[in-house]
């Protein structure tokens, strides 16, 4: 797909570009309104393809629960293997499309890798993730950032004390959730590992607060996010934080999301997932 089209789309879901402005620019690049309409499904997310691990997989216990957060009860999706004893915990933080079938599938994948996984719905204070992805994106922009991070910290505390976990907890976040994973690394010492996928870095001045080990995944073609990466890495080095950063050549923002045909990069996604699982197993072992 034309890179100009992808770069046009980036600020639309991530920063809330006005929809009319977005469609006008898309029509210009595509050569007309009709062509633009045909491109919209390719630029969006196909939730029909989201379920790679069945929600009825017999190996798993999975479902929804509520945990106490800063703003009240927070809805979350969780998954863990039926077999075996206590497992390390992993918080899965969704993109700005909310707690959707893709993130629930990621949670089940994480469970089958040997973790007890919990995916909070950050939109719980606003009534929960709506069915319309654009509606979820609009609601994300209305969240109080400080309270949202506190709700995720509460999820960490909930999972750390859960009878099915070892007490050690890591965080994995994607896009908007990648930024949240970076914020959790800054804001709490209750996590042992954080894995932001193409997440906006924190303020470099906050980096010395980080105690968790970091595995950072970034996409080489993700110009908007990558502008802040050099300063982030410099701050990590200066503070001697335990981190590893991977830049995936030829990959776009959201390259792990296999429901988005225009962004999904199978080779980068497979390698990043393998690295993530190995990292979490190493850092969360008891």
C-alpha atoms as one frame of an Amber mdcrd trajectory, in Angstrom:
protein
   0.000   0.000   0.000   1.154   3.557  -0.763   3.161   4.829   2.208   1.532
   8.265   1.909  -1.834   6.643   2.598  -0.520   4.825   5.645   1.157   7.939
   7.015  -2.070   9.879   6.482  -3.962   7.265   8.485  -1.539   7.258  11.438
  -2.717  10.494  13.103  -6.374   9.721  12.372  -6.836   6.843  14.840  -3.954
   7.753  17.140  -4.470  11.500  17.536  -8.126  11.960  16.633  -7.841  13.807
  13.305 -11.236  15.145  12.233 -12.995  12.459  10.163 -14.064  14.870   7.401
 -10.524  16.185   7.083  -9.196  12.631   6.944 -11.668  11.560   4.214 -10.935
  14.672   2.164  -7.189  14.007   2.242  -7.705  10.303   1.556  -9.841  11.072
  -1.505  -7.136  13.404  -2.829  -4.417  10.761  -2.485  -6.618   7.938  -3.785
  -7.810   9.868  -6.843 -11.444  10.333  -5.865 -14.093   9.613  -3.262 -15.021
   6.249  -4.776 -11.452   4.980  -4.609 -11.128   6.299  -1.064 -14.193   4.336
   0.013 -12.639   1.166  -1.345  -9.494   1.761   0.683 -11.210   2.240   4.029
 -11.574  -1.511   4.788  -7.875  -2.033   4.055  -6.887   0.777   6.387  -9.190
  -0.419   9.151  -9.196  -3.474  11.365 -10.871  -6.745  10.391 -12.118  -8.241
  13.648 -13.410 -11.301  11.794  -9.794 -12.470  11.593  -9.116 -11.793  15.263
  -9.636 -15.269  16.701  -6.501 -17.376  16.171  -7.036 -19.141  19.508 -10.645
 -20.172  20.031 -12.339 -18.533  23.006 -13.584 -22.061  23.742 -10.118 -23.651
  23.659 -10.276 -26.613  26.034  -6.791 -25.919  27.393  -7.807 -22.579  28.862
  -9.901 -21.016  31.543 -10.908 -17.646  30.146 -13.608 -15.040  30.588 -14.487
 -11.648  31.998 -14.090 -10.295  35.501 -14.142  -7.011  37.389 -11.346  -5.730
  39.608 -11.253  -2.625  41.836  -9.580   0.319  40.125  -8.960   3.971  40.887
 -12.246   4.984  39.253 -14.349   2.032  40.429 -14.825  -1.465  39.046 -12.791
  -2.159  35.896 -13.894  -4.837  33.461 -11.174  -7.103  32.109 -10.683 -10.240
  30.049  -8.431 -12.907  31.518  -7.026 -16.246  30.401  -4.877 -18.965  31.956
  -4.049 -22.592  31.316  -6.126 -25.150  33.183  -3.105 -27.385  33.705  -0.153
 -26.608  35.974   0.283 -24.527  39.079   0.869 -20.849  39.593   2.089 -18.860
  36.583   3.672 -15.420  36.198   1.161 -12.691  35.448   1.036 -10.507  32.327
  -1.109  -7.400  31.875  -2.119  -6.941  28.208  -2.916  -3.324  27.323  -5.037
  -2.706  24.259  -4.668  -0.242  21.400  -6.882   2.832  21.147  -9.645   0.594
  19.756 -10.354  -0.714  23.252 -10.756  -4.241  24.548 -11.725  -5.898  21.266
 -11.603  -9.507  19.941  -8.002  -9.078  18.747  -6.738  -8.121  22.213  -8.741
 -10.936  23.784  -7.045 -13.289  21.321  -3.614 -11.897  22.283  -4.544 -12.580
  25.912  -5.310 -16.226  25.108  -2.063 -16.535  23.138  -0.174 -15.217  26.147
  -1.907 -17.757  28.400  -0.830 -20.624  26.160   2.762 -19.395  26.486   2.606
 -20.149  30.205   1.281 -16.952  31.796  -1.869 -15.850  33.564  -2.929 -12.928
  31.389  -5.278 -10.051  32.170  -6.473  -7.433  29.652  -8.227  -4.495  31.345
 -10.767  -2.405  29.460  -9.425   1.121  29.913 -12.803   2.466  28.782 -14.644
   0.942  31.747 -15.106   4.361  33.437 -16.899   5.545  30.277 -19.178   2.548
  29.933 -16.741   0.099  28.355 -15.488  -0.512  24.829 -18.244   0.088  22.250
 -18.755  -2.147  19.230 -17.791   0.674  16.856 -13.973   0.970  16.664 -14.187
   4.673  15.810 -16.354   5.170  18.873 -13.679   3.519  20.996 -11.028   5.796
  19.547 -13.098   8.868  20.351 -13.675   7.697  23.930  -9.964   7.026  24.498
  -9.345  10.726  24.008 -11.757  11.530  26.835  -9.962   9.455  29.468  -8.082
  11.087  32.304  -4.512   9.923  31.700  -3.479   9.860  35.356  -6.505   7.893
  36.476  -6.097   5.528  33.530  -2.541   4.680  34.550  -3.762   4.214  38.127
  -6.385   1.746  36.889  -3.655  -0.263  35.179  -1.517  -0.141  38.325  -4.513
  -1.556  40.189  -4.610  -4.367  37.605  -0.967  -5.123  38.359  -1.708  -5.300
  42.071  -4.765  -7.491  41.441  -2.762  -9.934  39.335   0.250  -9.945  41.667
  -1.939 -11.141  44.532  -4.079 -13.533  42.512  -3.954 -17.182  43.698  -3.158
 -18.342  40.155   0.009 -16.264  39.821   3.497 -16.399  41.281   3.286 -12.731
  42.260   5.627 -11.596  39.498   3.991  -9.450  36.811   4.940  -8.104  33.409
   3.158  -5.699  31.061   2.714  -5.859  27.279   1.085  -2.953  25.444   0.303
  -2.122  21.827   0.169   1.340  20.179  -1.746   3.455  22.722  -1.224   0.543
  25.105   2.500   0.656  24.355   2.566   4.212  25.659   0.665   3.010  28.741
   3.231   0.224  29.241   5.980   2.845  29.215   4.021   4.900  31.747   3.587
   1.894  34.021   7.327   1.304  33.927   7.754   4.874  35.176   4.875   4.928
  37.666   5.114   1.614  39.522   7.825  -0.652  40.883   5.395  -3.563  41.133
   6.208  -4.859  37.647   9.347  -6.753  36.797   9.168  -6.417  33.004   7.517
  -4.178  30.398   7.185  -4.736  26.649   5.862  -1.696  24.762   5.075  -2.290
  21.093   5.549   0.958  19.118   4.487   2.953  22.151   5.100   6.653  22.654
   8.104   6.990  25.011   7.759   8.675  28.405   9.333  12.005  29.252  13.112
  11.353  29.364  13.221  13.145  32.726  11.003  10.369  34.145  13.190   7.508
  32.901  15.402   7.275  36.037  12.300   6.093  37.948  12.149   2.882  35.894
  13.054  -0.306  37.770  11.531  -2.906  35.430  13.471  -4.535  32.613  12.326
  -3.270  29.210  11.968  -4.888  25.800  11.108  -2.169  23.273   9.689  -2.981
  19.829   9.586  -0.208  17.221   8.802  -0.135  13.502  11.318   1.447  11.143
   8.593   3.122   9.045   6.774   4.564  12.060   8.065   8.108  11.629   5.730
   9.804  14.090   6.541   7.591  17.095  10.210   7.140  16.212  10.970  10.844
  16.531  11.014  10.410  20.308  12.939   7.124  20.419  16.548   8.476  20.314
  16.010  10.668  23.389  14.310   7.758  25.158  17.201   5.434  24.467  19.745
   8.047  25.528  17.929   8.464  28.845  17.791   4.690  29.337  21.526   4.419
  28.759  22.290   7.336  31.051  20.249   5.762  33.845  21.659   2.291  33.192
  18.204   0.773  32.796  18.044  -2.893  31.803  16.612  -2.561  28.288  16.763
  -3.996  24.779  15.448  -2.077  21.773  14.589  -3.652  18.427  13.818  -1.639
  15.298  12.022  -3.734  12.668  13.017  -2.830   9.117  10.191  -2.568   6.606
   7.558  -2.620   9.337   4.810  -0.065   9.984   3.174   1.032  13.216   0.878
  -1.780  14.480   2.828  -4.466  12.618   1.785  -7.180  15.095  -1.942  -6.638
  14.526  -2.969  -9.451  12.190  -6.482  -8.026  11.838  -5.081  -5.051   9.911
  -3.954  -6.193   6.449  -2.293  -2.886   5.600  -0.029  -2.928   8.669   0.531
  -6.557   9.567   4.129  -7.678   8.924   4.278 -11.466   9.492   8.052 -11.741
   9.791   8.387  -8.820  12.196   5.338  -9.963  14.160   6.588 -13.528  14.582
  10.066 -12.413  15.628   8.766  -9.784  18.053   6.366 -12.278  19.625   9.124
 -14.872  20.056  11.386 -12.285  21.647   8.582 -11.116  23.925   7.783 -14.580
  25.233  11.452 -15.406  25.831  11.993 -12.068  27.595   8.972 -12.462  29.876
   9.895 -16.029  30.769  13.384 -14.891  31.715  12.422 -11.779  33.662   9.390
 -13.225  35.445  10.838 -16.541  36.510  10.988 -17.196  40.234
